[in-house]
């Protein structure tokens, strides 16, 4: 979910976007802990829960490993009352293609266990087409701050928090949403505002800068192949970084 944050002026074989944005988007970068909301998780597209560990290697050099996580691994992003327990989440450690046109091992993405294998497939496809990613770290690196993670142009997934402006859980709280290259693909409010000043230039979606996602491109199609929707297709506010199993 993308760059939300406070607005100061007035939002596996091998590989993870409005009733309103307020109900499900990443847009505003809320850092408030999730409050009580619907604890029934959306349906993930994968049907089988992966084993504790699975490794895949492709000829191009893509590698991935799916690992279990504990509450200790999620010090800032998980707490009691979240809709998914740590046992229902997985850490995907994988290779990604960087903005420097080099392979980067050790990318980490925390996701819903039921979606982990599908997301490995997606990120393998992104690696194969050399789609560049700035960095890939759990939001815990930023002490659970969605705003700070976006400022760092970080690609992440699980974060137990409410949807922006809502008392309901975000799709990220289920591990069923991924935000990719959050600066190149900002959350744009319906009135055109962007919460992160360094990312304002990417409001122009005609940009062909590395990492920018466009309607119908290979990134959108990769997620569509597992049934995930893109926030760039929302009406009103646009969440260009956001993909989710529910499309919200």
HELIX and SHEET records of a PDB file:
HELIX    1   1 UNK A   21  UNK A   24  1                                   4    
HELIX    2   2 UNK A   71  UNK A   74  5                                   4    
HELIX    3   3 UNK A   86  UNK A   88  5                                   3    
HELIX    4   4 UNK A  113  UNK A  115  5                                   3    
HELIX    5   5 UNK A  116  UNK A  128  1                                  13    
HELIX    6   6 UNK A  139  UNK A  142  5                                   4    
HELIX    7   7 UNK A  146  UNK A  151  1                                   6    
HELIX    8   8 UNK A  171  UNK A  174  5                                   4    
HELIX    9   9 UNK A  197  UNK A  203  5                                   7    
HELIX   10  10 UNK A  218  UNK A  224  1                                   7    
HELIX   11  11 UNK A  231  UNK A  233  5                                   3    
SHEET    1   A 4 UNK A  54  UNK A  57  0                                        
SHEET    2   A 4 UNK A  63  UNK A  68 -1                                        
SHEET    3   A 4 UNK A  89  UNK A  97 -1                                        
SHEET    4   A 4 UNK A 103  UNK A 112 -1                                        
SHEET    1   B 2 UNK A 135  UNK A 136  0                                        
SHEET    2   B 2 UNK A 154  UNK A 155  1                                        
SHEET    1   C 3 UNK A 177  UNK A 179  0                                        
SHEET    2   C 3 UNK A 242  UNK A 244 -1                                        
SHEET    3   C 3 UNK A 229  UNK A 230 -1                                        
SHEET    1   D 2 UNK A 187  UNK A 188  0                                        
SHEET    2   D 2 UNK A 238  UNK A 239 -1                                        
END                                                                             
